[in-house]
């Protein structure tokens, strides 16, 4: 059972991760691989609404996804999109990426090879990865307009879909740490973190939600 203060802090960190962009027509949809098959659902829905003619699913496997997506995240995403009615001709697969930076770089390579001209990207991720995905894409894909989107759900709804509250809070904390330290490493553009969000993050770290932190 997570303490009330930690739950409130996690909700505040969750809210910061959301970009609140309005999905709109773009050159391409890029779905970032993860444990969350809902990313594929959202990307497929955007395509079926006519928001982009091409979808790229990107991602290999990780310790979190190896068992549930043994053929690789991008491959499972593609299969889900086809089930939902996206035509095979509209889907490209990038099966090698193991982190967000590689998602972006390798997706660019796949699109270049396919001859797709890109001036805007509808970037689909897990909700708490919206800001990280945006900041990474802005750094690694300059000159392209980035719209960051995810499944529209509350923190409580998302935690319920995962079924492991502690893991969700750990992931929120790890993602915020990356927003704090990755700009200096050249991995993403800087995203200001309000004082109250930083304080919530520090309390969560102090409460032991540290399994997703990097050294």
Order of alpha helices (4+ residues) and beta strands (2+ residues): alpha-beta-alpha-beta-alpha-beta-alpha-beta-alpha-beta-alpha-alpha-alpha
